[in-house]
Amino acid sequence: MRYRLTFMAGLGVGYVLGARAGHERYEQMKKAAREFAQNPAVRNAAESAAQSGREVAGKALHVVSDKVGDRMPDAVAERVRSLRERSRGGEDDWGTSNT
């Protein structure tokens, strides 16, 4: 799925950069992209994916720390701690709730 989305995004960028359709078509595409991003179903899916990612990162910390122990670099440990704190509530970097 990730590769398909990357491919579609590449097609869109390539079309915008290489198209000779003019400014009007560009504005139509920009409006469609904005409407897509503001769709409640898309926003909910993005929030769910972000929450799932945070949960997996939290679980991975325990598995890795059990196997690695004190050999984990401080920078990595700090980054995982910050992700875990973010998953406990509040808003993420995108201004969306973590519920």
C-alpha positions as CSV (number, residue, x, y, z in Angstrom):
1,M,0.0,0.0,0.0
2,R,2.8,2.4,0.9
3,Y,4.4,1.9,-2.5
4,R,1.2,2.5,-4.3
5,L,0.6,5.8,-2.5
6,T,4.2,6.8,-3.2
7,F,3.7,5.9,-6.9
8,M,0.5,7.9,-7.1
9,A,2.1,10.9,-5.3
10,G,5.0,10.7,-7.8
11,L,2.5,10.7,-10.7
12,G,0.7,13.7,-9.3
13,V,4.0,15.6,-8.8
14,G,5.2,14.6,-12.3
15,Y,2.0,15.7,-13.9
16,V,2.0,19.1,-12.1
17,L,5.7,19.8,-12.9
18,G,5.5,18.5,-16.5
19,A,2.0,19.4,-17.6
20,R,1.2,22.0,-20.1
21,A,-2.4,22.3,-19.0
22,G,-1.9,25.7,-17.5
23,H,-2.7,27.4,-14.2
24,E,-6.5,26.6,-14.3
25,R,-5.9,22.8,-14.3
26,Y,-3.3,23.2,-11.5
27,E,-5.8,25.1,-9.4
28,Q,-8.4,22.3,-10.0
29,M,-5.9,19.7,-8.8
30,K,-4.9,21.7,-5.8
31,K,-8.6,22.1,-4.8
32,A,-9.2,18.4,-5.2
33,A,-6.2,17.5,-3.1
34,R,-7.3,19.9,-0.4
35,E,-10.8,18.5,-0.4
36,F,-9.4,15.0,-0.1
37,A,-7.1,15.9,2.8
38,Q,-10.1,17.5,4.6
39,N,-12.4,14.5,4.2
40,P,-13.3,13.2,7.7
41,A,-12.7,9.6,6.6
42,V,-9.2,10.4,5.4
43,R,-8.4,12.4,8.6
44,N,-9.7,9.5,10.8
45,A,-7.7,7.0,8.8
46,A,-4.5,9.1,9.2
47,E,-5.1,9.6,13.0
48,S,-5.7,5.8,13.4
49,A,-2.5,5.0,11.5
50,A,-0.6,7.5,13.6
51,Q,-2.0,6.1,16.9
52,S,-1.2,2.5,15.7
53,G,2.4,3.6,14.9
54,R,2.8,5.1,18.4
55,E,1.5,1.9,20.0
56,V,3.8,-0.3,18.0
57,A,6.8,2.0,18.9
58,G,5.9,1.7,22.5
59,K,5.8,-2.1,22.3
60,A,9.0,-2.2,20.3
61,L,10.8,-0.2,23.0
62,H,10.1,-2.9,25.6
63,V,11.3,-5.7,23.2
64,V,14.4,-3.8,22.2
65,S,15.3,-2.7,25.6
66,D,15.0,-6.2,27.0
67,K,17.4,-7.5,24.3
68,V,19.7,-4.5,24.1
69,G,19.6,-3.5,27.7
70,D,21.9,-0.6,28.6
71,R,23.7,-0.7,25.3
72,M,21.0,1.4,23.7
73,P,22.3,4.9,22.7
74,D,20.9,7.8,24.7
75,A,19.6,9.5,21.6
76,V,17.5,6.5,20.6
77,A,16.2,6.0,24.1
78,E,15.2,9.7,24.4
79,R,13.4,9.6,21.0
80,V,11.4,6.5,22.0
81,R,10.5,8.1,25.3
82,S,9.2,11.2,23.6
83,L,7.1,9.1,21.2
84,R,5.6,7.2,24.2
85,E,4.8,10.5,26.0
86,R,3.1,11.8,22.9
87,S,0.9,8.7,22.6
88,R,-0.5,9.3,26.1
89,G,-2.8,12.1,24.9
90,G,-2.9,15.6,23.7
91,E,-2.2,16.7,20.2
92,D,0.4,15.5,17.7
93,D,2.5,17.6,15.4
94,W,-0.4,17.9,12.9
95,G,-2.8,19.4,15.5
96,T,-5.0,16.3,15.6
97,S,-6.0,14.6,18.7
98,N,-4.6,11.2,19.6
99,T,-8.0,9.7,20.4
